[in-house]
């Protein structure tokens, strides 16, 4: 197993598609862009449960979990994920989600609020460009690191 060089890596990420969804193209494009931007990406592929993401995040000591869902049932598939992360010791893990999160017509602001209320740090529309995600990730990891560095004992 390859060792991760923390000096060269901008962060450790767990990525994948949740639930019964088999749409993998978008997350594969994002994973490629993330690797090219200096992130270490651990890809779970398709058909993953919440527990798969949590287990991988713990094993890899991930900075962030990035979930893709195009089936339109993401709210049901990720309900209580943040709580499960906290119980597993991943209180400060960054949670990102993107894709076709709902199938019914809904204002984006409502969709974004729904998933932020579920504990996601970032919520992305379908067809978001990888550069936008990468910039957010860089900022969020830097912010997380500076908060951690400022903690006492």
N, C-alpha and C positions, 0 to 999 in steps of 0.2 A: 504494500500500500504506500502510495506516495505521501511524503511528509509535506505539510503546508508550511511555507516560509512566511511568517507573519510580517516580516519587513516588506516583502514584495506584494503580498495580498492586500487588497483594499478592504477585504471583508470575506467572511465565510457565509455562504448562502445555501439554503435548502430550497429547491424548486420542485414543482410538480403540478399535476392535474388532480383535482379532488373528485371523489365519487365515481359514478359510472361513466363520466365523460371520457371520450377518446380523442378529443380535439387537441392535438399536440403541436401543431405548426407554430402557433403564436409563442408558446413558452419556449420552444426550441430556438426560435429567432432571438428571443430575449436572452436565453442562456448563452448563446453565441456572442451576443453583444456584451454581456456582463463579463464573460471570460476575456474578451478582447480588451476590456477596460480595466483588467487587473483583479477581478474578483475570483475567488475560488468557489465554484458552483458544484454542489452535490445534487444531481438530478434524480428524482424518484420516478420520473416518467408518468404513466397514466394509472388510473384506477387506485388512487390512494385514499386512505382514511385519515381522519384527524390524528389518530394515534401514530400512523406512519410518519407524518410530518414531525410530531413531537419527539418520537424516538430518534429520528435522524438528526433533529436539531440538538438534542442532548448528546448524541454520539459524536457529532461533528463540531460541537461547541459553536453553533451557528450564531451569527449576528442577526440574521433575518430569515424568515420563512416567506417565500413568495408563491402564492397559490393562483393557479389559473382555473377558470371554469367557464365553459361556453354553453353548458346545457340549460342555463336559465334557472336552475334550482339552487344556486349557491347559498342563499340565505339558510336554507334547510341543512345544507351540507357542512356549513361552518359554524352553526349555532353552538355556543358554549366553548369554542376553541380557545379563546383568550383565558377563560376560567381554567380549562384543562392545562394550558401552558403554565399558568401561575402555580397550580397544584403540583406540576412536575418540576418546579424550580426554574421556570423560564419567564419569570416576571417581567424582565426587561427586553425580551425578544421583540424585534420589529416584525410586525405582521403586515404583509402587502397582499392585495387581491386584485385581480383584473380579469376582464373578459366580458362575455355576454352574461352578466350576473342575474338578470331578470328577463323573463320572456314577455311579460305584459308591458304595455306602454306606461312609462313612468318618467317624470322629470328626473334628470340626472342628479340634481341636488338631493332629491328624496332617496335615491338609490345610494348615493355616497353617505348620507346621514345614517341610513339603515346599517351599513357595514361599519361605519365608524362607531356607532352605538354598540356593535358587536365586538368592538375592541381592535379593529384594524387601524393601523397607523396611516396607511395610504390605500386609496381605492381608485382603480383606473377604468376608464371607459374602454369599450372595444376599439381596437386599432390604434391604441396609444403608441407613439414612437418610442423605441428603446432608450433613446437619449434622454427623454424626460424622466423615465424611471431611474436611469443611472444617476442623473443629477440629484434627484430626490434621495436616493439611497446614499450617495456620498455625504450629503448634508445630514441625513438622519443618523448614520453611523458615527460621523464626527461629533454630533450633538450628544449621542449616547455615550461615546468615549469620554467626552469632556465632563459629563455629569458623573460618570463612574470615577474619573480621576479626582473629582472634587469631593467624593464621599470620604468620610472619616471612619476608620476602623471597621 
